[in-house]
Structures are given as C-alpha cells and as structure tokens.
Amino acid sequence: MQNEKNIVLFSPTASSNEFTAKDDNFIRTQVANSSAKFKDIVTYFLNRNVNNVIGIYDPNNLAYSKDLLRTLEEAFILQNGKKFVKEIDVTDSFISIKNSIQSYKSDLIVIAASSIDSAKLIQYLKLNNINTPILASGWSKSRDFIEEGGKAVEGVMFTNLYDDDSKDKDFINFKKAFENKYGSQPSTFSIQAYETTKIVIQTLKKDNNPNNFKQNILDKKVFEGLQGQIEFDQYGDVNRKYHLVSVQSGKFKKIQE
C-alpha cells in the first residue's frame, strides 16, 4: 500500500530500518533503528564494561524485534564491542530462557518484546536470581510494564525520545491536558500520536489537497515537537536524539549519563 500513488501512510511509531531511505509514500515521526541512533547508548554501556550481550526477541514482530537487535549489535561492533553472544525467542518457555541465559556469561540482556511479555519474563528471571542489567525496548515502555512487573522491573532501562520530567512548556501543557482528560500520564505512544496529528493538521490547514501532503511536509522539513524539533529528510525519515531512562520508584526517570 505504501507504493500506491495517492495514498500516504504516516506512522507515529514504526521504527524498523526496513523502511529507511526509501522514496515511497511512507513517512513517520518515529526515529528508525540504526547503529547511529544507538551510538551514545552503546558508548554508555561500553564505558561500564558491557561486552557480552544476550538478545531476546518476539518472533511475532520480527520487523521490529530482530531489526532492533541487529542494529544495536551493529552499533556495538562499530565501537569495537562484540557480537551478541546469544539470541533467544521470547515465546520459548521461561525455564528454557533462564537455562539459556545461565549458560552464557552476560553483562546485559536486551529484550525486544511487548510490555506484558517483557515484564512477566523479567519477574521470572529476578525470582530465579538472574540480576543481569536489562535494556528493554521502546515497545514495552508503558505503565502496563510497571504495573505488571512491580518491584522486579526497578532499574530496567529503555532507550527513549522523551524525558517524562522535561520542563519544556509545550510538553508540560500537553501533559496537564492529557492527565485532566484521561486521568493518567501520557505514554510515549500518546506523545508521538499527538505530535503526528499536530503535523497533519498544520500541513492540511495550509493546503488541503491530499496529493500535495507528503511534499508539503518534506518542503517545510522542520516542525516543533513537544520536546525539541522534528526534522524530516528527503525520504520522510526523522532524526531525533535518544537517551536512556530507567524505572526508578515506579516511574520512568532519565539516566544522567
């Protein structure tokens, strides 16, 4: 469908590198997985002597999960780190996953799976005295993850576009409005959906001809997000800075690198 002449797909969350640098009718506000995106994150881990990494992926969403592990591994290798020592299917039995992890000496476990699957697995691992640091995927960064995982997910890290404690005026106003309407804090997906919708409305207000929609976005190029600018390249891909957050006292807090 993304190649249909008059149909433009605009995603707030798609991050697979399979869509990167393609002149098609697909654009997005989510940063694509890439070794460049993970450069600073990998530097953080390498500075803390992380060498042996185990990846865990969801086979039902390979375009995302395998792509994330592949590009993260590539970022390690580009900075003289090692290939991942093992990749494990998250749908395997927890006992099998635990035994596989225990067979390797690892400094970091990366989990690319949904919030519920990730939280349940982490609970099981912690109950079985596996306390290796964990980096979970942006896919699982939600309140469900914390509510399902409880104390077991304290300290789990994520790569993230947003700082939940940002003092940016636009972000604070959005956060207050969201909480007043829905009675909860906005998730990363809510923030991305809002930013995407705002870009769509701004673009169509200036020219409501759908045939010009994509080109109008690419021509304007830079839009104001809730935390900094969103800049599109000629393919409709964006580049935004990522940082690390972790679960601290039941909340997502930015890690001071």
Summary of the structure (lengths in Angstrom):
residues: 257
radius of gyration: 19.1
end to end distance: 41.5
largest distance: 59.2
contacts: 803
relative contact order: 0.14
helix: 43%
strand: 18%
